[in-house]
Amino acid sequence: MIRRTDVATEVEFGLDSFGDVTVDAKGRPLPYAQVIRNVVEQAVLADRLGVDAIGLGEHHRDDFAISAPEIVLAAIAGTERIRLGTAVTVLSSDDPVRVFERFATLDAVSQGRAEITLGRGSFTESFPLFGYDLGDYEKLFEEKLELMTRLLAEGPVTWEGSVRAPLKQQEVYPKTESGRIRTWVGVGGSPQSVVRAARLGFPLALAVIGGDPGRFAPYVELYHRALDQFGRERLPVIAHVPGFVATTDKEAADRLWPHARNMLNRIGRERGWPPMTRARFEADIAEGAWHVGSPETVARKIAETVRVLGLQRIDLKYATGTLAHEHLMSSIELYATAVIPRVRELLAD
């Protein structure tokens, strides 16, 4: 059984973006540079309104502007309190030593607010881009995650594998002031990945991108059982969910629909999915992963997701496809000022 805590006081609330390429008033795609500057502006607003965390995804394709999230996060580091993380860092096609060095540097300039979520990502473009064979998909992640556990300890590293040169009593710099970068492992629904995160002692980040969020409850239970079996202390679980907030349910659905449809249909053509219909979209809002609607509707759905999964944090992926910057800013404001306080009230009942 999921072991719940006093969620009313302990739950944190974050936001996620992949830097989706948005459009101007005439429907023309904005330049990548402007999209990135807009993401910085969105994060600054979230910080000012008291959101706990911002996560930026790493992608290497034309519909997303962010390929180096830690650089964008560094541009946000002048904020006051918001945690600066990824959603996710594609460890399989990166070098763990360089990942550690970059985030230790981000941790320094942000005064200890850096976070990493390690994962394999939703897309595979980074593998050929950086010269990796997709046939090594599992081995790359397994070995690099093992190495990352040793780097995060911030002591001399001795490691040997097949995917990069070995290390022998190697120090890696800079060290962090706290001695540890807060690091999660992102999981999309594989039991083996859940158990591996527990075995290596990583907090768990669930990517709830389709279906009823409650279907992930068995994975949370498996994670807690695995932590117990490996003799590890209780570690937090967070979830990443897609969503959008507007004044009314109808406004939210109507505004989001064309952008979600186009994004999902593009990905669907690549993966062999059937075209998205409005009826299916509305069913996903009512019963699936989408947390979309008025502040009251979104708050109630978030509260239920937090309860059923026993979460310590929930991150709303607020950007979807070409949805315009001004609508994203409005959604962030409603999330921070209306949704989060209401969720806290609901969880306190």
C-alpha positions as CSV (number, residue, x, y, z in Angstrom):
1,M,0.0,0.0,0.0
2,I,1.2,3.6,-0.7
3,R,2.3,5.2,2.5
4,R,0.8,8.7,2.5
5,T,2.2,11.6,4.5
6,D,0.7,14.8,5.7
7,V,0.2,15.9,2.1
8,A,-1.5,19.2,3.0
9,T,1.7,20.7,4.3
10,E,4.4,18.6,2.5
11,V,3.4,18.6,-1.2
12,E,5.3,20.9,-3.5
13,F,4.1,22.3,-6.8
14,G,6.2,22.7,-9.9
15,L,5.9,23.5,-13.6
16,D,7.5,21.9,-16.7
17,S,8.2,23.0,-20.2
18,F,10.0,21.6,-23.2
19,G,10.2,25.0,-24.8
20,D,7.6,24.1,-27.4
21,V,7.9,26.4,-30.4
22,T,4.9,28.7,-30.2
23,V,3.4,31.1,-32.8
24,D,2.7,34.8,-33.1
25,A,-0.6,36.5,-33.6
26,K,-0.5,35.6,-37.3
27,G,0.1,31.9,-36.6
28,R,3.8,32.1,-37.6
29,P,6.3,30.1,-35.6
30,L,8.4,32.3,-33.3
31,P,12.2,32.2,-33.7
32,Y,13.9,29.7,-31.4
33,A,15.7,32.5,-29.6
34,Q,12.4,34.2,-28.7
35,V,10.9,31.0,-27.5
36,I,13.8,30.5,-25.1
37,R,13.5,34.1,-23.9
38,N,9.8,33.5,-23.3
39,V,10.6,30.4,-21.2
40,V,12.9,32.5,-19.0
41,E,10.1,35.1,-18.6
42,Q,7.6,32.3,-17.7
43,A,10.0,30.9,-15.1
44,V,10.6,34.4,-13.6
45,L,6.8,34.8,-13.2
46,A,6.5,31.4,-11.6
47,D,9.2,32.3,-9.1
48,R,7.6,35.6,-8.3
49,L,4.3,33.9,-7.6
50,G,5.8,31.2,-5.3
51,V,5.9,28.1,-7.5
52,D,8.4,25.6,-6.0
53,A,10.2,24.3,-9.1
54,I,10.6,24.7,-12.8
55,G,11.7,21.7,-15.0
56,L,12.9,22.1,-18.6
57,G,13.1,19.2,-21.0
58,E,15.9,18.3,-23.4
59,H,15.0,17.7,-27.0
60,H,16.8,17.8,-30.4
61,R,14.1,18.3,-32.9
62,D,12.5,21.3,-34.7
63,D,9.3,21.5,-32.6
64,F,11.2,22.3,-29.3
65,A,13.6,25.1,-28.7
66,I,15.5,23.7,-25.7
67,S,18.4,21.4,-26.4
68,A,20.6,22.6,-23.5
69,P,18.2,23.1,-20.5
70,E,21.0,23.8,-18.0
71,I,22.0,26.9,-20.0
72,V,18.4,28.2,-19.9
73,L,18.2,27.3,-16.2
74,A,21.4,29.4,-15.6
75,A,19.6,32.3,-17.2
76,I,16.8,31.8,-14.7
77,A,19.2,31.5,-11.7
78,G,18.8,35.2,-10.8
79,T,15.4,34.3,-9.3
80,E,14.8,34.1,-5.6
81,R,13.7,30.6,-4.6
82,I,12.4,28.4,-7.5
83,R,14.2,25.1,-7.9
84,L,15.9,24.7,-11.3
85,G,15.6,21.3,-12.8
86,T,15.3,19.2,-16.0
87,A,12.4,17.2,-17.4
88,V,14.5,15.2,-18.4
89,T,18.3,15.1,-19.0
90,V,18.8,12.4,-21.6
91,L,21.6,10.6,-19.8
92,S,22.0,7.8,-22.4
93,S,23.4,10.2,-25.0
94,D,25.3,12.4,-22.7
95,D,28.5,12.0,-20.6
96,P,27.7,11.6,-16.9
97,V,30.9,13.5,-15.9
98,R,29.9,16.5,-18.0
99,V,26.3,16.3,-16.7
100,F,27.6,16.5,-13.2
101,E,30.0,19.4,-13.9
102,R,27.3,21.4,-15.6
103,F,24.8,21.0,-12.9
104,A,27.3,21.5,-10.1
105,T,28.1,24.8,-11.8
106,L,24.3,25.6,-12.1
107,D,24.0,24.7,-8.4
108,A,26.7,27.3,-7.6
109,V,25.2,30.2,-9.5
110,S,21.7,29.4,-8.2
111,Q,22.9,29.1,-4.6
112,G,22.0,25.4,-4.3
113,R,18.7,25.2,-6.3
114,A,19.9,22.9,-9.1
115,E,18.1,19.6,-9.7
116,I,18.5,16.9,-12.3
117,T,15.9,14.4,-13.6
118,L,17.7,11.6,-15.4
119,G,16.0,9.7,-18.1
120,R,16.0,8.2,-21.6
121,G,13.7,10.8,-23.0
122,S,10.5,10.6,-25.1
123,F,12.4,10.8,-28.5
124,T,15.5,9.2,-29.9
125,E,17.0,12.0,-32.1
126,S,19.9,12.5,-29.7
127,F,21.3,9.0,-30.3
128,P,22.4,9.5,-34.0
129,L,23.1,13.2,-33.3
130,F,25.8,12.3,-30.8
131,G,27.0,9.1,-32.4
132,Y,25.2,6.4,-30.3
133,D,23.7,3.2,-31.5
134,L,20.0,2.7,-30.6
135,G,20.9,-1.0,-30.3
136,D,22.7,0.0,-27.1
137,Y,19.7,1.8,-25.7
138,E,19.4,-0.2,-22.4
139,K,23.1,-0.6,-21.8
140,L,23.9,3.1,-22.3
141,F,21.4,4.1,-19.6
142,E,22.2,1.3,-17.2
143,E,25.9,1.9,-17.2
144,K,25.7,5.7,-17.2
145,L,23.2,5.7,-14.4
146,E,25.5,3.5,-12.3
147,L,28.4,6.0,-12.9
148,M,26.1,8.9,-12.0
149,T,25.5,7.5,-8.6
150,R,29.2,7.6,-7.9
151,L,29.7,11.1,-9.3
152,L,26.8,12.4,-7.1
153,A,28.7,11.2,-4.0
154,E,31.3,13.9,-4.8
155,G,34.3,11.8,-3.8
156,P,37.0,10.1,-5.8
157,V,35.3,8.0,-8.6
158,T,36.5,4.6,-9.7
159,W,34.3,3.1,-12.4
160,E,34.7,0.8,-15.4
161,G,32.1,0.0,-18.1
162,S,31.8,-0.4,-21.8
163,V,30.2,2.9,-22.9
164,R,33.0,5.3,-21.9
165,A,36.6,5.4,-20.7
166,P,37.1,4.1,-17.1
167,L,37.8,6.3,-14.1
168,K,40.3,5.5,-11.3
169,Q,40.2,7.6,-8.2
170,Q,39.2,10.5,-10.3
171,E,38.0,13.7,-8.7
172,V,35.4,15.7,-10.6
173,Y,34.9,19.5,-10.1
174,P,33.3,21.7,-9.0
175,K,32.1,20.2,-5.7
176,T,28.7,21.6,-4.5
177,E,28.3,23.5,-1.2
178,S,25.7,21.0,0.1
179,G,27.6,17.9,-1.1
180,R,24.8,16.6,-3.2
181,I,22.7,17.7,-6.2
182,R,19.1,16.7,-5.8
183,T,18.6,14.1,-8.5
184,W,15.6,12.1,-9.7
185,V,15.2,9.2,-12.1
186,G,12.3,9.7,-14.6
187,V,10.1,6.6,-15.2
188,G,7.4,6.2,-17.8
189,G,5.8,2.9,-16.6
190,S,8.5,0.2,-16.7
191,P,8.6,-2.0,-13.5
192,Q,12.3,-2.7,-14.1
193,S,13.0,1.1,-14.2
194,V,11.1,1.5,-10.9
195,V,13.1,-1.2,-9.2
196,R,16.4,0.1,-10.6
197,A,15.7,3.6,-9.2
198,A,15.1,2.1,-5.8
199,R,18.2,-0.1,-6.0
200,L,20.4,2.9,-6.8
201,G,18.7,5.1,-4.2
202,F,17.2,7.7,-6.6
203,P,13.9,9.5,-5.8
204,L,11.3,8.6,-8.4
205,A,9.8,11.0,-11.0
206,L,6.7,9.5,-12.8
207,A,5.9,10.7,-16.3
208,V,2.1,10.6,-16.3
209,I,1.5,11.4,-20.0
210,G,-1.4,9.2,-20.8
211,G,-4.3,7.3,-19.2
212,D,-5.7,7.6,-15.7
213,P,-3.0,8.8,-13.3
214,G,-4.2,6.1,-10.9
215,R,-2.8,3.4,-13.1
216,F,0.7,4.5,-11.8
217,A,-0.2,3.6,-8.2
218,P,1.1,0.0,-8.5
219,Y,4.5,1.5,-9.6
220,V,4.6,3.7,-6.5
221,E,3.8,0.7,-4.3
222,L,6.5,-1.4,-6.1
223,Y,9.0,1.4,-5.6
224,H,8.3,1.5,-1.8
225,R,8.5,-2.3,-1.5
226,A,11.8,-2.2,-3.5
227,L,13.3,0.5,-1.2
228,D,12.4,-1.6,1.8
229,Q,14.0,-4.7,0.2
230,F,17.2,-2.9,-0.6
231,G,17.3,-1.5,2.9
232,R,17.0,2.1,1.8
233,E,15.3,5.0,3.5
234,R,12.0,6.5,2.3
235,L,12.5,8.6,-0.8
236,P,10.1,11.1,-2.4
237,V,8.0,10.5,-5.5
238,I,6.9,13.3,-7.9
239,A,4.8,13.2,-11.0
240,H,4.8,15.2,-14.2
241,V,1.4,15.7,-15.7
242,P,0.2,17.7,-18.7
243,G,-2.3,20.5,-18.1
244,F,-3.5,24.0,-18.8
245,V,-5.6,26.5,-16.7
246,A,-8.0,29.1,-17.9
247,T,-10.9,31.0,-16.4
248,T,-13.5,28.3,-17.3
249,D,-13.5,24.7,-18.3
250,K,-14.7,25.5,-21.8
251,E,-12.2,28.3,-22.3
252,A,-9.4,26.0,-21.3
253,A,-10.4,23.1,-23.5
254,D,-11.3,25.3,-26.5
255,R,-8.0,27.2,-26.3
256,L,-5.8,24.1,-25.8
257,W,-7.5,21.8,-28.3
258,P,-6.0,22.9,-31.7
259,H,-2.5,23.1,-30.3
260,A,-2.8,19.7,-28.5
261,R,-4.3,18.1,-31.6
262,N,-1.6,19.3,-33.9
263,M,1.2,18.3,-31.5
264,L,-0.3,14.8,-30.8
265,N,-1.0,14.2,-34.5
266,R,2.5,15.0,-35.5
267,I,3.9,12.6,-32.9
268,G,1.2,10.1,-33.8
269,R,2.2,10.1,-37.4
270,E,5.8,9.3,-36.3
271,R,4.7,6.5,-34.1
272,G,1.7,5.0,-35.9
273,W,-1.0,6.4,-33.5
274,P,-4.5,7.1,-34.8
275,P,-5.5,10.8,-35.3
276,M,-6.6,12.6,-32.2
277,T,-10.3,13.5,-32.0
278,R,-12.0,16.1,-29.9
279,A,-14.1,13.4,-28.2
280,R,-11.0,11.5,-27.2
281,F,-9.3,14.7,-26.1
282,E,-12.2,15.6,-23.8
283,A,-12.2,12.1,-22.4
284,D,-8.6,12.4,-21.6
285,I,-9.4,15.6,-19.7
286,A,-12.3,14.0,-17.9
287,E,-10.6,10.7,-17.0
288,G,-7.1,10.7,-18.3
289,A,-3.7,12.4,-17.7
290,W,-4.7,15.9,-18.8
291,H,-5.2,18.3,-15.9
292,V,-7.1,21.0,-17.9
293,G,-9.9,23.4,-17.0
294,S,-10.8,26.2,-14.6
295,P,-8.8,26.6,-11.4
296,E,-11.3,24.6,-9.4
297,T,-11.4,21.8,-11.9
298,V,-7.6,21.6,-12.2
299,A,-7.2,21.8,-8.4
300,R,-9.6,18.9,-7.8
301,K,-7.8,16.7,-10.3
302,I,-4.4,17.6,-9.0
303,A,-5.5,16.9,-5.4
304,E,-6.8,13.5,-6.5
305,T,-3.6,12.6,-8.4
306,V,-1.6,13.6,-5.3
307,R,-3.7,11.5,-3.1
308,V,-3.9,8.4,-5.2
309,L,-0.1,8.3,-5.9
310,G,1.0,9.6,-2.5
311,L,3.1,12.3,-4.1
312,Q,5.5,14.8,-2.5
313,R,5.5,17.0,-5.6
314,I,3.4,17.4,-8.7
315,D,4.7,19.3,-11.8
316,L,2.3,20.6,-14.4
317,K,3.6,20.6,-18.0
318,Y,2.0,23.8,-18.8
319,A,3.3,24.3,-22.4
320,T,1.6,22.3,-25.2
321,G,2.6,22.7,-28.9
322,T,2.1,26.1,-30.4
323,L,0.0,27.5,-27.5
324,A,0.9,31.2,-27.4
325,H,3.2,32.8,-24.8
326,E,0.5,35.1,-23.4
327,H,-1.8,32.1,-22.7
328,L,1.0,30.3,-21.0
329,M,1.7,33.3,-18.8
330,S,-2.0,33.4,-17.8
331,S,-2.1,29.7,-17.1
332,I,1.0,30.0,-14.8
333,E,-0.6,32.9,-12.9
334,L,-3.9,31.0,-12.4
335,Y,-1.9,27.9,-11.3
336,A,0.1,29.8,-8.8
337,T,-2.6,32.1,-7.4
338,A,-5.7,30.0,-7.6
339,V,-4.9,26.3,-8.2
340,I,-2.1,25.7,-5.7
341,P,-3.9,27.4,-2.7
342,R,-7.1,25.4,-3.5
343,V,-5.2,22.1,-3.8
344,R,-3.8,22.8,-0.3
345,E,-7.3,23.3,1.0
346,L,-8.6,20.1,-0.6
347,L,-5.7,18.1,0.8
348,A,-6.2,19.5,4.3
349,D,-9.8,18.2,4.3
